[in-house]
Amino acid sequence: MAGTLKEHQPMKGLVDADAGKEIERLHTAGKTIREIANSVRLSRRVVHRYVTRWVRERGSGAVSGTVPCPAHNKPGEPNS
């Protein structure tokens, strides 16, 4: 059988338990997504998706302001 939807989510297997705890700790400490990604050696996208899901599950609001968005950079700023 196909199983449940939760079994097929793209985050499964990308972030192990130790990295998840470190992401949560760094996010709580006020680090940016980029700083967290560099620290745990994961992509910014994976870290952002993990933090967004974690914040949503905790029910403590949005992640706004912590995610660098290359599409909104000022002219002359690098995209990464």
HELIX and SHEET records of a PDB file:
HELIX    1   1 LEU A    5  HIS A    8  5                                   4    
HELIX    2   2 ALA A   17  THR A   28  1                                  12    
HELIX    3   3 ILE A   33  VAL A   40  1                                   8    
HELIX    4   4 ARG A   44  ARG A   58  1                                  15    
HELIX    5   5 PRO A   70  HIS A   72  5                                   3    
END                                                                             
